[in-house]
Amino acid sequence: MTDRPKPPPSMPPDHEQELRSRRKSFDDSHKTTRGPIDAYASRQAASASNAGPHSNVGKIADFIAKMKTMTPRQTTGRGRLIFAMDATMSRQPTWDMALGLQSDMFQAVRDVGGLDVQLVYFRGAGECRASKWVADPKALARLMTTVSCAGGFTQIAKVLSHARKETEARRVDALILVGDCMEEHIDELCGRAGELALLGVPVFMFQEGRDLVAEQAFREIARLTSGAFCRFDQGAAGQLRELLRAVAVYAAGGRLALENLAMQPSGTGAQLLIKQMK
């Protein structure tokens, strides 16, 4: 007769209680950053479970596992803002207008701190490029004037991925994306927005016109990242100017600076952003 294996020794009650306490503390500490992404992942998982044998449950599980390995970065120094624009042919009128508006972003933050800006644009057949980081508004203006619009499809996913890579290297305080349409898979965009949410990068989506598909995607990206969505009319330079200045102030001086701007006569754009930001 063989001896039966001995059961593992029981854990002392005080050790077991300590482990439970540590586990609860860990879970509580992650609730604030995981909330928006867990909600999105849960909706995706629910949709996949009703999709039958051809659902992407494995991909969703991989996405959740990847999200859990990412944590927000905390750095200090000059504010950093990515300014992304759709440079496809339909954007030509607003692109020209933006050349005269971008300098206002720098002028608005002189009293609250420094700001570095990177220009990102997409156009044509898969072209998506990013400039160097600049602190001089004249340098950014020179960069923008070298770009001309060209026909092509939107590449918002590339912009979101680029912003993630930049902030993994060094903190990015905000991402602005100005566009008028969306021709990509909304679930893919939400997944990449979720990566930015975990890194603490709010995305401010400014839509020209009233394309309903674009609005749905833009609103969801802003919501997931605790940013904001605003629509402006074609040729409404004042509207876009106030929105750009508000985000620039936020990137350079944080929430307090944005609230201070909202109390000023020129703070309409800041007021619109605060209403949506968490």
C-alpha positions as CSV (number, residue, x, y, z in Angstrom):
1,M,0.0,0.0,0.0
2,T,1.4,3.4,-1.0
3,D,1.2,6.3,1.3
4,R,-1.2,9.0,0.4
5,P,0.3,12.4,-0.4
6,K,0.1,14.7,2.5
7,P,-2.1,17.7,2.1
8,P,-0.3,21.1,1.8
9,P,-0.1,22.8,5.2
10,S,-2.8,25.3,5.8
11,M,-1.9,29.0,5.7
12,P,-1.9,30.7,9.1
13,P,-5.1,32.9,9.5
14,D,-3.0,36.1,9.9
15,H,-1.1,35.5,6.7
16,E,-4.3,34.7,4.7
17,Q,-5.8,38.0,6.0
18,E,-2.8,39.9,4.9
19,L,-2.9,38.5,1.4
20,R,-6.5,39.4,1.0
21,S,-5.8,42.9,2.2
22,R,-3.0,43.3,-0.3
23,R,-5.1,42.0,-3.2
24,K,-7.9,44.4,-2.4
25,S,-5.5,47.4,-2.2
26,F,-4.1,46.4,-5.6
27,D,-7.5,46.2,-7.2
28,D,-8.6,49.5,-5.7
29,S,-5.5,51.3,-7.0
30,H,-6.2,50.3,-10.6
31,K,-10.0,51.1,-10.7
32,T,-9.4,54.8,-11.7
33,T,-7.3,54.1,-14.7
34,R,-9.0,50.9,-15.9
35,G,-12.6,52.1,-15.8
36,P,-13.0,53.4,-19.4
37,I,-11.0,50.6,-21.0
38,D,-12.6,47.8,-19.0
39,A,-16.0,49.2,-20.0
40,Y,-15.0,49.2,-23.7
41,A,-13.4,45.7,-23.5
42,S,-16.6,44.4,-21.8
43,R,-18.7,45.7,-24.6
44,Q,-16.4,44.1,-27.1
45,A,-16.4,40.8,-25.3
46,A,-20.3,40.9,-25.1
47,S,-20.5,41.5,-28.8
48,A,-18.0,38.7,-29.6
49,S,-20.0,36.2,-27.4
50,N,-23.1,36.9,-29.6
51,A,-21.2,36.7,-32.9
52,G,-21.1,33.0,-33.2
53,P,-18.2,30.7,-34.0
54,H,-16.5,33.4,-36.1
55,S,-16.1,35.9,-33.3
56,N,-12.7,37.5,-32.3
57,V,-12.7,36.4,-28.7
58,G,-9.0,35.6,-28.9
59,K,-8.1,39.0,-30.2
60,I,-10.2,40.7,-27.4
61,A,-8.4,38.6,-24.8
62,D,-5.0,39.6,-26.2
63,F,-6.1,43.2,-26.2
64,I,-7.1,43.1,-22.5
65,A,-3.9,41.3,-21.6
66,K,-1.9,44.0,-23.4
67,M,-3.8,46.8,-21.7
68,K,-3.0,45.4,-18.2
69,T,0.7,45.7,-18.9
70,M,0.5,49.5,-19.7
71,T,0.7,52.2,-17.0
72,P,0.5,56.0,-17.1
73,R,3.8,57.8,-17.2
74,Q,4.4,60.7,-14.8
75,T,6.9,63.3,-16.0
76,T,7.5,67.1,-15.5
77,G,8.8,69.9,-17.7
78,R,7.5,71.8,-20.7
79,G,4.1,70.9,-22.0
80,R,4.0,68.7,-25.1
81,L,1.2,68.8,-27.6
82,I,0.7,66.8,-30.8
83,F,-1.3,68.7,-33.4
84,A,-2.6,66.3,-36.0
85,M,-4.5,67.3,-39.2
86,D,-6.3,65.5,-42.0
87,A,-4.5,66.8,-45.1
88,T,-6.7,65.0,-47.6
89,M,-8.1,67.1,-50.4
90,S,-11.4,67.8,-48.6
91,R,-9.4,69.6,-45.9
92,Q,-7.8,72.2,-48.1
93,P,-9.9,75.2,-47.0
94,T,-9.4,74.6,-43.3
95,W,-5.7,73.7,-43.7
96,D,-5.1,77.2,-45.1
97,M,-7.0,78.7,-42.3
98,A,-5.0,76.8,-39.7
99,L,-1.8,78.4,-40.9
100,G,-3.0,81.7,-39.5
101,L,-4.4,80.1,-36.3
102,Q,-1.5,77.9,-35.0
103,S,0.5,80.9,-33.7
104,D,-2.4,81.7,-31.3
105,M,-1.7,78.4,-29.5
106,F,1.7,79.6,-28.5
107,Q,0.7,83.1,-27.6
108,A,-2.0,81.9,-25.3
109,V,0.4,79.9,-23.1
110,R,3.2,82.4,-22.5
111,D,1.8,83.2,-19.1
112,V,1.3,79.6,-17.9
113,G,4.5,77.9,-19.1
114,G,6.3,76.6,-22.1
115,L,4.8,74.4,-24.8
116,D,6.4,72.2,-27.5
117,V,4.3,71.2,-30.5
118,Q,4.7,68.4,-33.0
119,L,2.8,68.6,-36.3
120,V,1.4,65.3,-37.7
121,Y,-0.5,65.0,-40.9
122,F,-1.8,62.3,-43.2
123,R,-2.8,62.4,-46.9
124,G,-2.6,60.5,-50.2
125,A,-1.9,56.8,-50.5
126,G,-0.8,55.8,-46.9
127,E,1.3,58.9,-46.2
128,C,1.4,59.9,-42.5
129,R,4.3,62.0,-41.3
130,A,5.4,63.8,-38.1
131,S,7.5,66.8,-37.7
132,K,10.2,67.4,-35.1
133,W,9.1,69.0,-31.8
134,V,9.3,72.8,-32.0
135,A,8.8,75.6,-29.5
136,D,8.8,78.5,-32.0
137,P,5.5,79.3,-33.8
138,K,7.4,80.6,-36.8
139,A,9.1,77.2,-37.1
140,L,5.8,75.4,-37.0
141,A,4.4,77.7,-39.6
142,R,7.3,77.0,-41.9
143,L,6.7,73.2,-41.5
144,M,3.0,73.6,-42.2
145,T,3.5,75.7,-45.4
146,T,5.6,72.9,-46.9
147,V,2.6,70.5,-46.9
148,S,0.0,70.5,-49.5
149,C,-3.3,68.5,-49.4
150,A,-3.7,65.4,-51.5
151,G,-6.6,63.0,-52.1
152,G,-6.7,59.8,-50.0
153,F,-8.3,58.0,-47.1
154,T,-8.1,58.9,-43.4
155,Q,-5.3,57.4,-41.3
156,I,-6.5,58.2,-37.8
157,A,-5.3,54.9,-36.4
158,K,-1.7,55.8,-37.4
159,V,-2.0,59.1,-35.6
160,L,-3.2,57.4,-32.4
161,S,-0.4,54.8,-32.6
162,H,2.2,57.6,-33.1
163,A,0.9,59.5,-30.1
164,R,1.3,56.3,-28.0
165,K,4.9,55.7,-29.1
166,E,5.8,59.4,-28.4
167,T,4.4,59.4,-24.9
168,E,6.0,56.0,-24.1
169,A,9.3,57.8,-24.8
170,R,8.4,61.1,-23.1
171,R,5.1,62.4,-21.7
172,V,2.7,63.9,-24.2
173,D,0.1,66.1,-22.5
174,A,-2.6,66.2,-25.2
175,L,-3.4,65.3,-28.7
176,I,-5.5,67.4,-31.1
177,L,-6.9,65.9,-34.2
178,V,-8.8,68.1,-36.7
179,G,-10.7,66.3,-39.5
180,D,-14.0,66.0,-41.3
181,C,-14.5,62.3,-42.0
182,M,-13.6,58.8,-40.8
183,E,-13.0,55.8,-43.2
184,E,-11.5,53.2,-40.8
185,H,-12.8,50.5,-38.5
186,I,-14.2,52.2,-35.4
187,D,-13.3,49.2,-33.1
188,E,-9.6,49.5,-34.1
189,L,-9.6,53.2,-33.4
190,C,-11.2,52.6,-30.0
191,G,-8.6,50.0,-29.1
192,R,-5.8,52.5,-29.9
193,A,-7.6,55.2,-28.0
194,G,-7.7,52.9,-25.1
195,E,-3.9,52.6,-25.1
196,L,-3.7,56.4,-24.9
197,A,-6.2,56.4,-22.1
198,L,-4.0,54.1,-20.0
199,L,-1.1,56.4,-20.6
200,G,-3.1,59.4,-19.5
201,V,-3.2,61.3,-22.9
202,P,-6.5,63.1,-23.5
203,V,-7.5,63.3,-27.2
204,F,-9.4,66.4,-28.4
205,M,-11.3,65.7,-31.6
206,F,-12.4,68.7,-33.6
207,Q,-14.7,67.9,-36.5
208,E,-15.4,70.2,-39.4
209,G,-18.9,69.6,-40.9
210,R,-21.6,67.1,-39.9
211,D,-20.6,63.7,-41.1
212,L,-22.4,61.3,-38.8
213,V,-19.9,58.5,-39.1
214,A,-17.1,60.8,-38.2
215,E,-19.0,62.2,-35.3
216,Q,-19.6,58.8,-33.8
217,A,-16.0,57.8,-34.0
218,F,-14.7,61.2,-32.8
219,R,-17.0,61.3,-29.8
220,E,-16.0,57.8,-28.7
221,I,-12.3,58.5,-29.0
222,A,-12.6,61.6,-26.9
223,R,-14.8,59.8,-24.3
224,L,-12.4,56.9,-23.9
225,T,-9.4,59.2,-23.4
226,S,-11.2,61.7,-21.1
227,G,-10.7,64.3,-23.8
228,A,-13.4,66.3,-25.6
229,F,-15.3,66.5,-28.9
230,C,-16.3,69.7,-30.6
231,R,-17.7,70.6,-34.0
232,F,-16.8,73.7,-35.9
233,D,-18.2,75.1,-39.2
234,Q,-16.2,75.5,-42.3
235,G,-14.6,78.9,-42.4
236,A,-15.4,79.6,-38.7
237,A,-11.9,80.7,-37.8
238,G,-13.0,82.1,-34.4
239,Q,-14.4,78.8,-33.3
240,L,-11.3,76.8,-34.1
241,R,-9.0,79.5,-32.8
242,E,-10.7,79.3,-29.3
243,L,-10.6,75.5,-29.2
244,L,-6.9,75.3,-30.2
245,R,-6.0,77.9,-27.6
246,A,-7.9,76.1,-24.9
247,V,-6.1,72.8,-25.5
248,A,-2.8,74.5,-25.7
249,V,-3.4,76.2,-22.3
250,Y,-4.4,72.8,-20.9
251,A,-1.2,71.1,-22.3
252,A,1.0,73.8,-20.9
253,G,-0.6,74.5,-17.5
254,G,-3.0,71.7,-16.7
255,R,-6.6,71.8,-15.6
256,L,-6.2,74.9,-13.4
257,A,-4.9,76.9,-16.3
258,L,-7.8,75.8,-18.4
259,E,-10.3,76.8,-15.7
260,N,-8.7,80.2,-15.5
261,L,-9.0,80.7,-19.2
262,A,-12.7,79.7,-19.1
263,M,-13.4,82.7,-16.8
264,Q,-12.0,85.1,-19.3
265,P,-14.1,86.8,-22.1
266,S,-12.1,84.7,-24.7
267,G,-12.7,81.5,-22.8
268,T,-15.6,80.0,-24.8
269,G,-13.5,77.2,-26.1
270,A,-12.2,76.4,-22.6
271,Q,-15.8,76.2,-21.3
272,L,-16.8,73.8,-24.0
273,L,-13.9,71.5,-23.2
274,I,-14.4,71.6,-19.4
275,K,-18.0,70.5,-19.8
276,Q,-16.8,67.2,-21.3
277,M,-13.5,66.5,-19.6
278,K,-13.6,64.2,-16.6
